[in-house]
Amino acid sequence: MRKEIRNVLMLATLPLAMNVALAAPAAKAAAPAPAPTATAAAAPTLSAEDKAASGKTYFERCAGCHGMLRKGATGKNLEPANTAKLGSSRLEKIMAYGTEGGMPNFDDILSKKEIANMAAYLQMPAEAPPEWSLADIKGSWKLLVPVDQRPTRQMNNVNLKNVFSVTLRDSGEVALIDGDTKEIWAVIKTGYAVHISRMSTSGRYVHVIGRDGRYDLIDLWFEKPTTVATLKAGFEARSIETSKFKGYEDKYAVVGSYWPPQYTILDGLTLEPLKNVSTRGNTVDGVYHPEPRVASIVASEHKPEWVVNVKETGMIKLVDYSDLANLKEVTIDSAKFLHDGGWDSTKRYFLVAANASNKIAVVDTKTAKLEALVDTAKIPHPGRGANFVHPKYGRVWATSHLGADVISIIGTDPAGKKEYAWKVVQELKNHGANSLFVKTHPKSGNLWADAPLNPDPKLAGSVSVYRIADLGNPDAKPEVLDLAAAANLGKTKGIQRVVHGEYNEKGDEIWFSVWTGNKTEPSAIVVVDDKTRTVKKVIKDPRLVTPTGKFNVYNTMHDIY
């Protein structure tokens, strides 16, 4: 057992690639497999070397959606009782070609042997990683530059409000790009496959979390951006946020872990770990779950409160950080399995995808109650979503979908447009399913959607864009832009996937990543003029290794989407 734990610990410190194994809704827990009989096929086996390699690949590519224990969430339950029924041949085809439920193809990422080994690995029992306590987190914490040794004023001439923090997935870095000059200002070593970057309320600090649980705090006031603190929050993580309520600006930060399932409150200026809270417990169905992972977290501007979404349980926690010694949580039942989401335009209502339940949960943070569960198309995946004023339905919020080629528009104005509130008022046709993000901006007249996980290279490399003013016309059609072609990267082994639109500070440009999925091949960022929908700039640089998510400082500070 001690040797197995040591192996997992070693695995967890290896570079982790972006988890893109997104699949169909999770199946209910299967009954135990029948005892083997004399005629039953022998269970697959792997050499120790191949098993270790497959375990690493599973952790990198699959655990985010299927869970470390393989119990399923966005992706299906992959415990041996289920996978053995499919068998190696069927499992290999699913991994190679993907599914209509949202899982991408892996035949351009993994070799045939790696796929075959993974099929065998999935038919073997899952192994649980070790725990990671508050003491462990404190032991990993490094304060690299104390607060009193940091600049007292900005030491550079960069327009910090228009800086983009860009995830360089496969190199374990973020690129900080000057949005005015379109030049890379700095490349900072971080955790592997950074999931998100979040800003301190002051706009001075960038908080980044890697999928391997490494958390870094970057100070933008130095002449060159500098990492001033770091720690390991767990073995797998996705979400971070800072305190935004008046009087608590920059005071606290919070990190949510996938494994172990918990959230940790930190000092916002030093990352000193202060409090650790487990999220293990019963689901909304009343069934105990050992792995309820912390998905998205957002910060309220109206209360000293974070909205913490617990994926497997379907529970939304409103965490009051005003008194850490007597921490208060309001727990709201919604639906499984919670993933990503964002505020409505008033920042009173929080909308989050319970994506494997095909619902959007709406929480009224003023009353601390569930406002609605909105049925949507298959597997909503909004990112933060998109807020705009619809010509017919007033204030709305939009999400795209992993499992359907539509954009769902939900009414969000219960005072002015009560008859439309918390309903899907319109579905727009996206150019393909397997979308991850929709995007707009208060100064824009456009609504954009990607489809990067689509197995069709043409669809994965394109984006749809609708003119918001035309949405009152049921015959409105989107313009589809092939941004992979515009990047002109030439022929690559991996599909050129266009992902994650992000606006600049002024709201007149939208940036998209062209991500090839292979760190040895070129990638790019395409900057599009939002008004004319023409390419203004293609940013190419050898340091742009598999760019994915991009986070503009000003828009991230103010939750503009």
C-alpha positions in Angstrom: 0.0 0.0 0.0 2.8 2.4 0.9 4.4 1.8 -2.5 1.1 2.4 -4.3 0.6 5.8 -2.5 4.2 6.8 -3.3 3.5 6.0 -7.0 0.4 8.1 -7.0 2.2 11.0 -5.4 4.9 10.8 -8.0 2.2 10.7 -10.7 0.5 13.8 -9.3 3.6 15.9 -9.6 4.2 15.0 -13.3 3.1 17.6 -16.0 -0.6 17.3 -16.6 -2.2 18.0 -20.0 -5.6 19.6 -20.4 -8.5 17.3 -19.6 -10.6 17.2 -22.7 -12.3 13.9 -22.1 -15.8 15.2 -22.1 -18.5 12.7 -22.5 -22.2 11.8 -22.3 -24.2 12.2 -19.1 -23.1 10.0 -16.2 -24.8 6.6 -15.8 -26.3 5.6 -12.5 -24.1 3.5 -10.4 -24.1 0.0 -11.8 -24.9 -3.1 -9.8 -21.8 -5.1 -8.8 -20.4 -7.2 -11.6 -21.3 -10.9 -11.4 -18.8 -13.3 -10.1 -16.6 -14.6 -12.9 -17.5 -18.0 -14.4 -15.4 -20.6 -16.1 -16.6 -19.3 -19.4 -16.2 -15.6 -18.7 -13.5 -13.7 -20.5 -10.4 -13.1 -18.5 -10.0 -9.5 -17.3 -7.4 -7.5 -19.2 -3.9 -7.1 -17.8 -1.1 -4.6 -18.3 2.6 -4.6 -17.5 3.5 -2.4 -14.5 5.1 0.1 -17.0 2.0 0.2 -19.3 -0.3 0.5 -16.3 1.6 3.4 -14.8 1.6 5.2 -18.2 -2.1 4.6 -18.7 -2.8 5.9 -15.1 -0.9 9.0 -16.0 -2.9 9.5 -19.2 -6.2 8.9 -17.4 -5.3 11.5 -14.8 -4.3 14.0 -17.5 -7.1 13.4 -20.0 -10.0 11.8 -18.3 -10.3 12.3 -14.6 -11.7 15.8 -14.9 -15.0 14.5 -16.4 -15.1 10.9 -15.2 -13.6 11.5 -11.7 -10.5 10.1 -10.0 -12.6 7.2 -8.8 -14.3 6.9 -12.2 -17.8 7.3 -10.7 -18.7 9.7 -13.5 -20.0 13.3 -13.7 -20.0 15.1 -17.0 -18.6 11.9 -18.4 -20.0 8.4 -17.8 -19.2 6.1 -14.9 -16.1 4.1 -15.9 -15.9 1.6 -13.1 -15.1 -2.0 -14.3 -18.7 -3.1 -13.8 -19.6 -0.8 -16.7 -16.5 -0.8 -18.8 -16.2 -4.7 -18.9 -19.6 -4.8 -20.5 -18.4 -2.7 -23.4 -15.1 -4.6 -23.8 -11.8 -3.4 -25.2 -12.8 -3.1 -28.8 -15.8 -0.9 -28.1 -13.8 1.2 -25.6 -11.1 1.8 -28.2 -13.5 3.0 -30.8 -15.1 5.4 -28.4 -11.8 6.9 -27.4 -10.5 7.0 -31.0 -13.5 8.6 -32.6 -15.4 10.4 -29.8 -19.1 10.6 -29.3 -22.0 12.8 -30.1 -22.5 13.3 -26.4 -19.5 15.7 -26.3 -16.4 13.5 -26.0 -13.8 14.4 -28.5 -11.7 12.0 -30.6 -8.3 11.0 -29.3 -6.9 9.4 -32.4 -4.9 12.5 -33.2 -3.5 12.7 -29.6 -2.9 9.2 -28.4 -1.3 6.3 -30.3 -3.2 3.1 -31.1 -1.2 1.3 -28.4 -2.0 4.0 -25.8 -5.7 3.8 -26.7 -5.6 0.0 -26.4 -3.8 0.2 -23.1 -6.3 2.7 -21.8 -9.2 0.4 -22.8 -7.5 -2.4 -20.7 -6.8 0.1 -17.8 -10.4 1.1 -17.6 -11.5 -2.5 -17.0 -9.2 -2.6 -13.9 -10.3 -1.4 -10.5 -9.7 2.4 -9.8 -7.0 3.4 -7.3 -7.7 6.3 -5.0 -5.0 8.9 -4.5 -3.9 9.9 -1.0 -5.5 12.8 1.0 -4.0 16.3 1.1 -4.7 18.1 4.4 -4.4 21.7 5.6 -1.0 20.7 7.1 0.1 19.3 3.7 -1.0 22.5 2.0 0.8 24.6 4.6 3.9 22.5 4.0 3.8 23.2 0.3 3.3 27.0 0.7 6.2 29.2 -0.3 6.1 33.0 0.2 8.7 34.0 -2.4 8.4 37.8 -2.0 7.0 39.1 1.3 4.5 42.0 1.0 6.9 44.6 2.5 9.4 43.7 -0.2 7.1 44.3 -3.1 6.8 47.6 -5.1 4.7 50.4 -3.6 3.7 51.6 -7.1 3.5 50.2 -10.6 7.1 49.9 -11.9 6.2 49.4 -15.6 4.4 51.4 -18.3 2.0 48.6 -19.4 -1.7 49.2 -19.5 -2.5 46.5 -16.9 -6.2 46.7 -17.5 -5.7 45.3 -21.0 -3.3 42.5 -20.2 -4.4 39.0 -21.1 -3.3 36.0 -18.9 -3.1 33.1 -21.5 -3.0 29.5 -20.5 -0.1 27.6 -22.2 -1.6 24.2 -21.5 1.2 21.7 -22.3 4.1 23.8 -21.1 2.8 24.5 -17.6 3.0 28.3 -18.1 0.9 31.4 -18.6 1.8 34.1 -21.2 1.0 37.6 -20.1 0.3 39.5 -23.3 0.0 43.3 -23.6 -3.4 43.7 -25.3 -2.4 47.1 -26.7 0.8 46.1 -28.5 -0.2 42.4 -28.9 3.3 41.5 -27.7 4.1 38.8 -25.1 5.2 40.7 -21.9 6.3 37.7 -19.9 6.0 33.9 -19.7 5.6 32.6 -16.2 6.1 29.1 -15.0 2.9 27.8 -13.3 1.0 24.6 -12.6 0.3 22.4 -15.5 -2.6 23.1 -17.8 -3.8 26.2 -15.9 -7.6 26.0 -15.8 -8.4 29.7 -15.0 -6.7 33.0 -14.1 -8.5 35.3 -11.7 -7.8 38.8 -10.7 -7.5 40.5 -7.3 -10.1 43.3 -6.8 -7.3 45.9 -7.1 -6.2 44.5 -10.5 -2.6 44.1 -9.3 -2.4 40.4 -8.8 -3.1 37.5 -11.1 -4.2 34.2 -9.4 -3.7 31.1 -11.4 -4.6 27.4 -10.7 -3.2 24.4 -12.5 -5.0 21.2 -13.0 -2.2 19.6 -10.9 -3.3 21.8 -7.9 -0.4 24.2 -8.1 -1.6 27.8 -7.2 0.6 30.8 -8.1 0.2 34.5 -7.2 1.7 36.9 -9.8 2.3 40.5 -9.0 1.9 42.8 -12.1 3.5 45.9 -10.4 7.1 44.7 -10.9 9.0 45.8 -14.0 8.4 42.2 -15.2 5.6 40.2 -13.7 6.8 38.2 -10.7 5.5 35.2 -8.9 5.4 36.2 -5.2 3.8 33.1 -3.6 2.9 29.5 -4.5 1.5 26.4 -3.0 -0.1 23.0 -3.8 -3.8 23.0 -3.0 -4.3 19.3 -3.9 -3.7 16.7 -6.5 -6.2 18.1 -9.0 -8.0 21.5 -9.0 -10.0 23.7 -11.2 -11.3 26.9 -9.5 -10.0 29.9 -7.6 -11.6 33.3 -6.7 -10.8 36.3 -4.6 -12.8 38.4 -2.1 -14.6 41.3 -3.8 -16.9 42.8 -1.2 -16.1 46.3 0.0 -13.6 46.2 2.8 -12.3 42.8 1.8 -10.6 43.7 -1.4 -7.6 41.5 -2.0 -7.9 40.2 1.6 -8.8 36.5 0.9 -8.6 34.0 -1.9 -10.3 30.6 -2.2 -9.2 27.5 -4.1 -11.5 24.5 -4.9 -10.0 21.1 -5.4 -11.2 18.1 -7.4 -9.0 15.8 -5.3 -9.3 15.7 -2.4 -12.8 17.2 -2.6 -12.5 20.4 -0.6 -12.1 24.1 -0.7 -9.3 26.1 1.0 -9.4 29.7 2.1 -6.1 31.6 1.9 -4.6 35.0 2.7 -5.1 37.0 -0.5 -1.7 38.7 -0.5 0.5 35.8 0.6 -1.5 32.6 -0.1 -1.0 31.5 3.5 -3.5 28.7 4.0 -6.1 29.6 6.7 -9.0 27.2 6.6 -9.8 23.9 4.8 -13.4 22.6 4.3 -14.3 19.2 3.0 -17.2 18.8 0.5 -17.8 15.1 1.0 -21.4 14.2 1.8 -24.7 13.3 0.4 -26.0 14.2 -3.1 -29.3 15.9 -3.7 -30.7 12.3 -4.1 -29.6 11.5 -0.5 -26.8 9.1 -1.5 -23.3 9.5 0.0 -20.6 10.3 -2.5 -16.9 10.1 -1.7 -15.7 12.5 -4.4 -17.9 15.7 -4.6 -15.5 17.9 -6.5 -15.5 21.7 -6.3 -16.3 23.1 -9.7 -16.8 26.9 -10.4 -16.5 29.6 -7.7 -17.6 33.2 -8.1 -17.4 36.2 -5.7 -20.3 38.4 -4.8 -19.9 42.2 -4.9 -23.0 42.6 -2.6 -22.0 40.4 0.3 -18.8 39.0 1.8 -19.6 35.7 0.1 -18.5 33.2 -2.4 -20.7 30.9 -4.4 -19.1 27.5 -4.4 -20.5 24.8 -6.7 -20.1 21.1 -5.7 -20.2 19.0 -8.8 -21.3 15.5 -7.8 -23.7 16.4 -5.0 -25.6 19.1 -7.0 -25.3 21.4 -4.0 -24.5 25.1 -4.2 -22.8 26.6 -1.1 -23.0 30.3 -0.3 -19.8 30.8 1.9 -19.7 33.8 4.2 -16.0 34.7 4.7 -16.6 37.6 7.1 -15.7 35.3 10.1 -13.5 32.4 9.3 -13.4 31.1 12.9 -17.2 30.7 12.7 -17.6 30.0 9.0 -21.2 30.1 7.8 -22.5 28.2 4.8 -25.9 28.2 3.2 -26.4 25.0 1.2 -28.8 25.1 -1.7 -30.0 21.9 -3.4 -30.0 22.1 -7.2 -29.2 19.3 -9.7 -26.2 17.1 -10.6 -23.6 17.6 -11.9 -22.6 21.2 -11.4 -19.9 22.6 -13.6 -19.3 26.2 -14.8 -21.5 29.3 -14.8 -21.6 33.1 -14.2 -23.6 36.1 -13.0 -26.6 37.6 -14.7 -26.1 41.3 -15.7 -27.2 42.6 -12.3 -24.9 40.2 -10.4 -27.8 39.2 -8.2 -28.5 35.9 -9.8 -26.0 33.2 -10.4 -26.6 30.7 -13.3 -24.6 27.4 -13.3 -24.7 24.4 -15.6 -25.8 21.1 -14.1 -24.5 19.8 -17.3 -25.1 16.0 -17.0 -28.7 16.8 -15.9 -29.2 19.1 -18.9 -30.2 22.0 -16.7 -29.2 25.5 -15.7 -29.6 26.1 -11.9 -30.4 29.7 -11.0 -29.6 31.0 -7.5 -31.0 34.3 -6.0 -28.0 35.3 -3.9 -30.1 38.1 -2.3 -32.6 35.7 -0.8 -30.1 32.8 -0.7 -32.6 30.4 -2.4 -32.8 28.4 -5.6 -34.8 30.5 -8.0 -35.2 28.0 -10.8 -34.0 24.9 -12.6 -34.1 25.5 -16.3 -34.3 22.6 -18.7 -31.9 23.0 -21.7 -30.5 21.0 -24.6 -27.9 18.3 -23.9 -24.9 19.1 -21.7 -24.8 22.9 -21.3 -21.3 24.3 -21.0 -21.4 28.1 -20.8 -18.0 29.0 -19.4 -19.3 32.2 -17.6 -22.1 32.6 -20.1 -23.0 35.7 -22.1 -25.3 38.6 -20.9 -27.0 40.9 -23.4 -30.3 42.6 -24.1 -32.4 40.7 -26.6 -34.6 42.8 -29.0 -37.7 40.8 -27.9 -37.0 39.2 -24.5 -35.0 41.9 -22.7 -32.1 40.9 -20.5 -31.0 37.4 -21.2 -28.1 35.0 -20.5 -26.8 32.4 -23.0 -25.0 29.1 -23.0 -23.8 26.8 -25.7 -23.6 23.0 -25.3 -21.3 20.1 -25.5 -24.0 17.6 -26.6 -26.1 19.8 -28.9 -25.4 22.2 -31.8 -27.5 25.0 -30.3 -27.1 28.1 -28.2 -29.8 28.4 -25.5 -31.0 31.9 -24.5 -32.6 32.2 -21.0 -34.6 35.2 -19.8 -33.1 36.9 -16.7 -35.4 39.9 -16.0 -38.1 38.8 -13.5 -39.0 42.4 -12.7 -39.4 43.8 -16.3 -40.1 40.6 -18.3 -41.5 38.2 -15.8 -43.2 36.0 -18.4 -39.8 35.2 -19.9 -37.7 34.9 -16.7 -35.9 31.6 -16.1 -37.1 30.0 -19.4 -35.3 29.1 -22.6 -36.8 31.8 -24.8 -34.9 31.0 -27.9 -32.5 28.4 -29.4 -29.9 29.5 -32.0 -28.2 27.1 -34.3 -24.5 26.8 -33.6 -22.2 25.6 -36.4 -21.6 22.4 -34.5 -22.0 20.6 -31.2 -19.1 20.1 -28.7 -19.0 23.8 -27.8 -17.2 25.1 -24.7 -17.8 28.8 -24.6 -20.1 31.6 -25.7 -19.1 35.2 -25.4 -20.3 38.8 -25.8 -19.5 42.2 -24.2 -21.7 45.2 -23.1 -20.1 47.3 -25.9 -20.6 44.6 -28.6 -23.5 43.8 -30.9 -22.3 40.3 -31.4 -22.7 36.9 -29.8 -19.9 34.3 -30.5 -19.7 30.6 -29.9 -17.0 28.0 -30.5 -17.1 24.2 -31.1 -13.5 23.1 -30.3 -14.2 19.5 -29.3 -16.0 18.7 -32.5 -14.3 15.7 -34.3 -14.8 17.5 -37.6 -11.7 19.7 -38.2 -13.6 22.3 -40.1 -16.2 22.7 -37.4 -13.6 22.6 -34.6 -11.6 25.4 -36.3 -14.6 27.7 -36.8 -16.8 30.0 -34.7 -20.4 31.2 -35.1 -21.3 34.8 -34.7 -24.8 36.2 -34.4 -25.8 39.9 -34.6 -27.8 40.5 -31.4 -30.0 43.1 -33.1 -31.2 40.4 -35.6 -32.2 37.8 -32.9 -35.8 39.0 -33.0 -36.0 37.5 -36.5 -36.6 33.7 -36.2 -34.8 33.3 -39.6 -31.6 35.0 -38.4 -28.5 33.1 -39.5 -25.0 33.3 -38.0 -21.9 34.1 -39.9 -19.4 31.2 -39.6 -15.7 32.2 -39.6 -12.9 29.7 -40.2 -10.3 31.1 -37.8 -8.0 28.1 -38.0 -7.6 28.8 -41.7 -7.0 32.5 -40.9 -4.2 31.6 -38.6 -2.4 29.9 -41.5 -0.5 27.4 -39.4 -0.1 24.9 -42.2 -0.7 21.2 -41.9 -0.6 19.8 -38.4 -1.0 16.3 -37.0 -3.5 17.5 -34.4 -6.8 19.2 -35.2 -6.6 23.0 -35.1 -9.2 23.7 -32.5 -10.4 27.3 -32.1 -11.4 27.9 -28.4 -12.4 30.5 -25.9 -13.3 33.9 -27.2 -12.2 36.8 -24.8 -12.7 40.5 -25.3 -10.2 43.2 -24.8 -10.8 46.0 -22.2 -12.5 48.3 -24.7 -14.8 45.5 -26.0 -13.9 46.2 -29.7 -11.7 43.1 -30.2 -12.3 39.4 -29.4 -9.3 37.0 -29.1 -9.5 33.3 -29.9 -6.9 30.6 -29.4 -6.0 28.2 -32.2 -4.9 25.1 -30.2 -3.4 22.2 -32.0 -3.3 19.9 -29.0 0.3 19.0 -29.5 3.1 21.0 -27.9 5.5 20.2 -30.7 3.3 21.9 -33.3 2.6 25.6 -33.8 -0.4 27.3 -32.2 -1.6 30.9 -32.4 -4.0 33.6 -31.1 -6.3 35.2 -33.6 -7.5 38.8 -32.8 -10.7 39.7 -34.5 -12.2 43.1 -35.0 -15.6 42.8 -33.3 -17.4 45.3 -35.5 -16.1 44.2 -38.9 -15.6 40.5 -37.9 -12.2 40.6 -39.8 -8.9 39.3 -38.5 -6.8 42.2 -37.2 -3.8 40.2 -36.0 -2.5 36.7 -35.7 -0.1 36.3 -32.8 2.5 33.7 -33.5 5.4 33.0 -31.2 7.4 29.8 -30.4 6.5 30.5 -26.7 2.8 30.1 -27.4 2.7 26.4 -26.6 -0.9 25.1 -26.9 -2.7 28.3 -25.8 -6.3 27.8 -24.6 -8.0 30.0 -22.0 -7.4 33.8 -22.1 -8.4 36.2 -19.3 -8.4 39.9 -19.8 -7.5 41.7 -16.5 -10.3 44.3 -16.6 -13.1 42.0 -17.8 -12.1 39.3 -15.2 -11.9 41.9 -12.4 -15.4 43.1 -13.1 -17.1 39.8 -14.2 -17.9 41.3 -17.7 -19.2 38.6 -20.0 
